[in-house]
Structures are given as structure tokens and as C-alpha cells.
Amino acid sequence: MSNFAATTALFVADSHFCLKPSPAEQRRVARFLAFLDFARRADHLVLLGDIFDFWFDLPHFRLKGYEALLQGLDRLRDAGTRLHFVGGNHDIWAANYLRERYGCLGDGSATTLELGGLRVRLDHGDGFLARGLFYHSFRSLVRLRAAAMLAKSLHPEALYAFATWLSGTSRKAPRDEIALIRQRAALKLAAAGDEPWDLLVIGHVHHAFMAEHGPRRLACLDGWLDSEGYGVLVGREFALRDFARDPLPDLSRSQSAG
């Protein structure tokens, strides 16, 4: 057997963990921590947005309520797994903190990684399959530095209350039907042209599926909020898995990890 195992990466999105978890939420957190312990076998872990249902990086204060999750990520980092973060519409402002604590590259926006010779495009997916001018405008607004400065002028409790209300209203809105989501994904793949990626991985829509067009592939993760769905890449082979139901994949650590 070769001494050089294939590069391995795990992808997870849309857990929407709350600052004040209910008993059911605490069980989901415990399962996620078990997933993070498993992820220590991988070369890379990609957090693909909306891991945190609310995050705001205040200059002199840190949010309470995510300590167990952050400590789980500490253990992952200490084990040598490389951590990557693409922000979602709920936690894009966590990028600076995660960069400082875990060495994540970039500002949380969509990015492309070279993983085992495969060009993997990472995008949370909000706005990518969403419709409506209002949502696209809101998505752009929350990513503006001026919006962050305005939010910092609010009392943290008022900001948290507003974000919690907004999160609740968005979850009550009807989701696109799966057929429409798949149709838009097919159009995205067909229109990719010469874009420099081989595999596009997204979350946000809370429906797990894969699509292909020529040499390109798209993978959409199920949200951890809805199931224990995640993605796994071993070499050039990508698969959608369920942490609760499926056998764990072999993640022999490659010698090129770091």
C-alpha cells in the first residue's frame, strides 16, 4: 500500500446552532461534537456557512453560548486538521474571529481550494439559488463594512433580538421545491463555461443532491439542522453521507496534510 493516502476533506453546513440551546438543540450539539471528533482523522474540514444561527463580532466582547463548539474546533485544529470557513447569511461576520483562532484563510466569502488535484469551489449558496430582488439586496447589505459598523452601534441584546426574529421569519417562509432547485443547479452547471473549478459544493437550501454537466459536478449538502448530513471527499471522489445512518468513511491521514 502507498505511504501517501489520498487527500481527505469533510464538508458540513446549516447547523444553525443557537446561543441559548433547548434540550433538543443540546443533543444536536453533542452529535456535532462527535462529528468533529471524527473529523480529526481528515486533512480538511470545511464549515460551509450558517453553522452559527447568530454571530456578531463585537470589538471587546465575545458571545456566550458557543464554548463547547469552539472547544471542539480547538481539538480539531490541535489534531492537525486544516479548518476552512465560508460564511452564511447568519454567520458571515464570524470569519474574522475564526481566522484569528483557527487560521482560516480569507474573509468568509466564496473561495476555491485545491484538494488532492481537484479544484473545489466553496459557496454557502445563499443568493445562488434564491430568487427575488429583496433577498439579493439583503444578502449584499449584510456583507458591507458599513452595515457592520451600523450594527455595532446597537446594544448587543437589541441586535440579538432582531437577528433571532429575522431568523424565525426566514424559516417560516416556504422553500423552493426540490425540482426547481435541481433545475437551477443544472443551469448553473451548464453556464459555468471556463470557470476554474471542477466541483462546486454549496449548502443553504437544506436539500441534499448532486448534479453533473460534462466534467463539472455540483454537490448540495443537507443541513445538519434537518439531518446529520455532510459531504466527504477522498481523493477525487465526493459523496453525500448521513452521520447517523451511514458507515463512517475511511479517512487515512495523508502525509501532505498541514
Secondary structure, 3 states (H helix, E strand, C coil): CCCCCCCEEEEECCCCECCCCCHHHHHHHHHHHHHHHHHCCCCEEEECCCCECCCCCCCCCCCCCCHHHHHHHHHHHHCCCEEEECCCCCCHHHHHHHHHHHCCCCCCCCEEEEECCEEEEECCCCCCCCCCHHHHHHHHHHCCHHHHHHHHCCCHHHHHHHHHHHHHHHHHCCCCCHHHHHHHHHHHHHCCCCCCCCEEEECCCCCCEEEEECCEEEEECCCCCCCCEEEEEECCEEEEEECCCCCCCCCCCCCCCC
